Amino acid sequence: MVQKKTNTAWTVAALMLGLLLASLDQTIVSTAMPTIIGMLGGLDKYVWVFSAYLIANVVSMPIFGKLGDMYGRKLFFLLGLVVFMIGSALCGTSTTMTQLIVYRAIQGIGGGALMPITFAIIFDIFPPEKRGKMQGLFGAVFGISSVLGPLAGAYFTDYVDWTWIFYINLPLGIVSLILISLFYHPVLPNNPNQRIDWLGTLVFTVSILSLMFGLELGGKEYAWDSLQIIGLFAIAVVFLLLFIRVEMRAASPVVPLPLFGNRLFTASMGVCFFYGALMISAATYIPLFIQGVFQGSATSAGLVLTPMMLGVVASSTIGGRFIGKLSYRGIMLGSVLLLLIATSLLSLVSIDTPRWQITLYMILMGLGIGTGFPVTSISSLHNVDFRFRGTVTSLVGFFRSIGSAVGLTVLGAMQASALSRRLSELLPAGAGAATTPADPRALLSPEFQANVPKPVLEKMMVGLADSIAYVFQVTIVMAVLALIFILLMGRAKMEVPAKGPRKEGGSPEEGSGVHAPQHM
């Protein structure tokens, strides 16, 4: 039987659409939540609308990456897309907050397949000299979705109906489904001896679920030193150690541990982790600064991210073009230098900082972060066996998401502590503790502000600004840690082999640019 040839242009269009849907739904509900709460109730559960998607997404990424390696990426891209659309349709039918949370988790499982498999397919269908540009383009799509999400959510909520923030995924998903089905024709993997590592999958799932629930519940539902949170973290550690033991003995492990014997791979994962934390810090605390200190609206606070995301798009695209010309470390050193400058400047913000300066700092932050998308996607695969391509691309997304979750938790706790400490210095004895809400965002509510005298409120805004500056002082440390991992990347660069005949989706020896493993 003659192997059909993949239509690259239509396949790329389908992949971009799938990636846009999966990444868009991480943020699209943010501006719609007040309306959704008004319709469904459940204010005490609203945080789980976000958390359910994130947790399901993080847990499923490595699993789908491995399954794609074993049984073919097309199958699991289509499966992920179908699950994502089913979850979207169910979300639109929700009549209670509990239903919405469950359906968002279903969405997250589908998204956990779409993200890593998309990047693996890009690596499959393009020759080495084009991979950097394409990874940069897809990294730009991921960045753009962070801006479009809140804006799309606001538009559908205000002018159509809140349910359409979910229903819009159906026609777009169907287009992606049809295009992939018709135009992507990979060579199916021939791995007759591989078996699903059910025990490793179960142990991994318990470990990551415990970690994510601990991060999501700590400081909110339960105190950090409570038995529940300590217990969740203890379970996460115990099952992680058990997971390592299981994977060392598994014939076909979910996460091949010898990958971490490759210094470049390990360094790339470290960069993904800290870049994820840095991106979430800016995406969270600069809008809070704009809305709280400058008294901007929620819409203007969301729009302030636009300069940063334009920087992400620009540097992701430009950075991808340098892959193959410079070493991975050389490209990333320029990136992390921009991040060190941006975080240092942001650590100096105060209530007197002009708005244009904040915008400039955000652009620098975006220019620094964006390069990491294409570079780490390719550096992590350098000298890694062809069979692990899907697993590795899923781990890139996994470490970036875990970095975001851990970063948000750590920085949130530090900002709350800094705010409380600063208000106790600015306000009369006892007044700070008595009037400071548990969640700093409560300072922004008109109801809270109406009950606080103006001189006290002004001092609170000073305290809020100073606490956010403290957050960015901490992010300088994160940028330095990212620098350390970048230095560990060594002098490796993508090697572009001599041009010759190449089969679609063929083996590493057929011009794919993936070399035999050195440290496996």
Secondary structure, 3 states (H helix, E strand, C coil): CCCCCCCHHHHHHHHHHHHHHHHHCCCCCCCCHHHHHHHHCCHHHCHHHHHHHHHHHHHHHHHHHHHHHHHCHHHHHHHHHHHHHHHHHHHHCCCCHHHHHHHHHHHHHHHHHHHHHHHHHHHHHCCHHHHHHHHHHHHHHHHHHHHHHHHHHHHHHHHCCCCHHHHCHHHHHHHHHHHHHHHCCCCCCCCCCCCCCHHHHHHHHHHHHHHHHHHHHECCCECCCCHHHHHHHHHHHHHHHHHHHHHHHCCCCCCCHHHHHCHHHHHHHHHHHHHHHHHHHHHHHHHHHHHHHCCCCHHHHHHCHHHHHHHHHHHHHHHHHHECCECHHHHHHHHHHHHHHHHHHHCCCCCCCCHHHHHHHHHHHHHHHHCHHHHHHHHCCCCCCHHHHHHHHHHHHHHHHHHHHHHHHHHHHHHHHHHHHHHHHHCCCCHHHHHCCCCHHHHHCHHHHHCCCHHHHHHHHHHHHHHHHHHHHHHHHHHHHHHHHHHCCCCCCCCCCCCCCCCCCCCHHHCCCCCCCCCC
